Amino acid sequence: MKILIDTHIFLWAIAQPHKLSKNHKEELERLSNIIYVSSVTITELMIKSSLGKLKIDFDPISVAKESGFEPLDFSCEDALKLKDMPFHHKDPFDRMLISQATNQKLYLMSNHCKFRLYDCKLI
């Protein structure tokens, strides 16, 4: 299975794995799965760090790769899907991850309940 992880799932996986649900932990550890970290997640982390909302004192790209996660760039085609997405959720980073997962036919791993309102495959 190909899985795109939400930003909080990435942070929990690398620093607070006890916060992950049993199912999420199992899917992240399953060797047959490919786990992606989006450039959107890296962007969100860097913006929140620059605003002082989050302390990022590590290289998230290196940490993602060391954790066995694959980097995934947000494409122009991914962005096109945003035009027709309903506004169930207004967070631009979350909307981009939903758009990317939908466009690239990936499962999306998140704890956000509003994600269920979108037509995406959730874990």
Helices and strands as residue ranges (DSSP letters): E 2-5, H 7-15, G 17-19, H 22-29, E 34-38, H 39-50, H 60-66, E 70-72, H 76-80, G 81-84, H 92-103, E 107-109, G 113-117, E 121-122
